[in-house]
C-alpha cells in the first residue's frame, strides 16, 4: 500500500513538473537555416535564443535547426508562409523568387564599406522599407543581418577592370548579377552551386564570386589561380517569422525578440570577420594569387556596375523596386 501510494505521489509530482515546464514555454518557434552549427549565423542564433529565453523567463523558446534540417531554403520559406515552421534566417539572394524587391541586395557596392555606416543604412528608412516589402508575402521580417561580402576569383588574371573582358563567370540565376558582369565585358553563366567546383576545374567557367569562407569551405581555391578581395557584393540575411505566430506574441515579447536580434549584430560581425580572416590565410597558404582591391579600383567597379545592375533590378521588381531604390539613394547620400 505504501509503495503504491509513493509511486502515485511520484507520478503526480512528475505531472506537476511537466505541466509547469509546459506552461513556461508558452511560445515555441522552430527556426531553420542552411549554415552548419559552427558558422556565424548558427552561433549567433543560439545566442539570440539564450537572450530571448532569459528575458521572457522561459515563456519564449527558440529551437534552432541548422544545416537544412527543416528543408532547403525554398521549403523553409514556404514553411514560414504556411506556418509549419515559425521562422527562418534566409540569405536575401535566396528570397528573390518570393519577394523580387529584396533582390536590391544583389546590386554591387550597395552598402558602404564602413561597417557603422552600413548598419545605419540597415537601421534607417531604407532597411525598414525593405523589411516592409515582406508584409504582403506571408512573412514578417524582423531585421537584416550582415553575413559577409563577395569576392572575385578566376583562373585568369584580374589585375585591372579590363581583365574581366571576355572571361566567363558563374552566377546565381539573377538578371542583376548577369548585368553586373556584362557591364565589365564579361559573360555570366547561371549554374547550380553544386556544379561550380567541377565547372571551374574543367573550364566551363573561368571564375566565380563568393565570400572568402565559402571559397575556402568549398575548396574553390584549389581550382582557381587568382583572387581579388573586392568586397563588391553584400551577403545579407533576412530574419523572417510566420505572421500569425508573431502576432500571437505579447507586444513586450515582440520587443524582446527584435532587440535581441539587433544587439547581437556586433558579435555576428566579429565572428564572421574571424572566419573570413582564417579563410584568407588558408587560401594564401595554398599558393593562390591574392590581391586586395584599393579604394580607387572599388570606386571604378561601382561606377561601372551599379547603374546597369540597378536598371536590371527595377525591371525585375517594378514600381516597388523603383520606390525602394529611391529610398536607398536618399539614405545613401545622407551618409556621405
N, C-alpha and C positions, 0 to 999 in steps of 0.2 A: 504493500500500500504506500509506504513511504517513498519507495523508489519510483513508483508510477507518478505520484504527486510531484516528485522532484523533476522528473522528465517533463511532465506537463507544464510545470512552472518555468522550466528552462526554455521550452518551446514558446511559451507566452512571452518571456523576456526577449527571446530572439526575434519574435514577431514585432515587438515594440521597437527594437533597434532597427530592424529592416524598414519598418514604417517611417521612423524618424529620418532614416537615411534617404528614403524616397522623397519625403517632404523637403529635405534640404536641397534637393535638385529639382526645383520646380520647372526650370527651363534648360533643356539639354539640346546642344547643337552639334551635329556631326559636320565637321568641316574637312573637305577633301582638297588635295592639291597634288601636283606632279613631281615635286622635288624629293630627293632622298632625305632620310632622317637627319643626316649631318649637314645638309645645306642650309643656307641663310634663312630661307623662307620658313622652313620647318622649325628651326631652332627658335626663331623669333615668335612664331605662332604658339609654341609651347610656353614661352614667356608670357604672352598675352593671356593664354588660358589660366596660368597661375594668378595673374593680376586680377582677372575677372572673377575667378572663384573666391579669392581672398576678399575682394571689395564688395561682393554681393553675399558674403557669409555663406558661400556654398550654394546659393539659390540658382546661379547660372553655371553650367558646366559645358566646356568645350571639349569635344572628343576629336582629336586630330588624326586624320588618316593620310599619311604621306604616300608618295611614290605610286599614285594612280590606283590605290586600293579600292576606291569607290568608282573607278572607271576612267576612261580617257577624259580630256578636258571638255569635249563636247558633251559627253554623257553627264559629267558633273554640272555643267551649265544647265542642261535640261533638268537635272535633278533638283537644282535650286529653284528653277521656274515652277516645277511641278510640286515641290515640297517634299520629295522623297529624301532629300538631304537638306540641311538647313543653311549650309554655307560652303563657299569655295574661295580660294585665293588664286586668281587666274591671271596669266600674262595677258596684257592688253592685246598683244599680237594674235592671241587665240580667240578673241572676242568679236572680231570684225564681222563675222557671219551673223552674230546675234544683234550687234549694235554697230553699224557702219561708222557712227560718229567717233567711236573710240580709236579708230584707225588713224586719227590725227597723230597718235604716238609713233606711227611708222615714219613720219616726216623727219628727215635727218636734221640734227642740231636743233631740235625743238626746244630742249631745255638748256638753260645757261650752264656753262662749265662749272661755275661756283655752286657748291652743294647748298649753301644757305639761300642763294637766290633761286635755285631750282625748287627748294622747299617752299619759298614764298609763293612761287607760281602755283604749286600744288595746293597750298593753303588758301589762296586768294580766289577771286571771281572765276578765273579760268578753271581751276581744279573743281570748284563747286559746280560750274556749268557742265563739265564733263561727267561728273558723278550723276547729275540730274538727268542725263540722257538715258540712263538705265531705268528710269521710273516707269516708262511705258513698255518695258521689255520683260516685265515679270520678275524683276530683280531690284533689290535695294542695295545701292553702292555706298559703303561706309567711308572709304578713304582710298587714296593711291599710295602704293608702297614702291620705293625705288628698288630695283633689282639688278643694277649694273648697267653697263653700256657696251655697245657692239664695236668690234674692231674688224679690220680687213686682213685677210690672208690670201696668198696666191703662190703659184709655182713660178710666176714670172715677177720681175722686179716691180715695185710700186714706189719708186723714188720721187716721182712727180705726178701731178694730176694727168699729164699727158700719157703716162704709162698705163692708165686704165683703159685707154682706147683699144678696141678690138679684143680685149680679154672677155672671157665668159665667167660669170659669177652665178652661183646658186643662190636663189632667194626663196623665201616662203611665197605662197601664191598671193601676191599683193601687187596691185597695179601701181601703188605708191612706191614700193621698193623697186619695181621694174623701171619706173621713170627716174628714180634716183641714179641707177646705173646708166640708163640711156643718156642722161644729162652729162655723164662723164665719158661718153663714147663707147661704153662697154655694153655687152649683151647680158641680159638677165634671164636665167632659166629656172623656172619653178620646179623643184624636185622635192620629194618626200625626205624628211630629215634622216630617216633610216638608210637612205641610199647615198647619203652625202660622202661618207668616207670612201666608198668604192668609186664614186664618181670623180673624186679628187685624185684618187690613186691611178685611175685609168685614163684621166684627161678628158672625161666628158665635160667637165668644167675646170677652169684654171684656178678659181678661188671661191671664197665664201665670206660671210660676215657673221660673227657670233661674239658673245662675251668671252673674255680670256679663260674663265674657269670652264666654260663649255668646250672651248678649243682644247683645253688640257684633258678634261674628263673623257671626251670622245676621241682623243688622240689624233685630232686633225693635224696637229703639228708634225706628226710622223710623215704625212704625205703633202706637206706644204713647206716651201723653202723660205718664204718671206711673210713677215707680219708687220703691219703698221698699227701702232696704238693711236687711233684716230678719235675714239670716244664719240663717234658720229651718231649712234642710234641709242635712244633711251629704252631700256628694258623695264617697263613699269608693270606692276601688278595692280589689279583691282580687287578689293575686298568686297565680296558680294554675299548677301543673305536673302533667304526667301522672305518676301514682304509680309506674308501672313504671320510667320514666326516672329519677325522683327516687331510687327505691330502688336503682338501679344505680350511683349515685354513692358513692364512699367517704365515710365519716362526716365526715372533715375538709373535704371539698369542700361537703357539705351545710351545714356550719357557715360556711364562707366565703361562700356564696351568701346564706344567711339574714342574716348580719351585714352584708353589702354592701347588701341591700335596706333594712335598718333604718337604717344610718348615714347614708344619703343623704336621709332624710326632711327634715332642716332645709333642704337645698338645694332639694328639691322644693317645700316650703312657701314658700320665698323666691321661687322662680321663678314660682309661681302668684300670690303676692301682687303681684308686679310686673306681671303680666299683668292682674290684676284692677284695679289702680290705673290702668293705661293705659286699660282699658276704661271705667272710671268717668269719666275725663277726656273721652273721646270722646263718651260718652252725654250728659254735661252740656253739652259744647260744641255739641251738636246741638239744644239747647233743651229737652230732656226735663226735666220737673219731678222733681228727685231729692231724696228726704228720707231721712235716716238715723234709723231707729227707736231710741229711747232704751232704757235698761235696764228701766224700768217697763213700757214697751209690749211689749218682748220677753218679759218675765215674764208679762204678761197673755195674750200669744199662746200661750205654752207652757201656761199654766193652762187655756186654752180648748180647745186641740187635742191635747195629749199623751194624755189619758185615752181619748177616743174613737178616736184613731189606734192606741193600744196594744191596745184591745179588738178592733179590726179585724185587727190583726196576729196576735193569739193565735187568733182564729177561722180565720185562714189557715194558720198554722204549727203549730197543735195543741200537743201536750204538749212537743215540742222547743222551740217558740217560747215557751211559758209558762215553761219552765225557764231559757231564755236571758234572757228579760225579768227574771226574778227575780235572776239573776246580775248583770245590768246594774244593777238598782235598788240592790243591796247595794254594788256598786262605785261607783256614782254618789254615793250617800250618804256613803261613806267619803272622798270628795273634798271634801265641803262641810261 
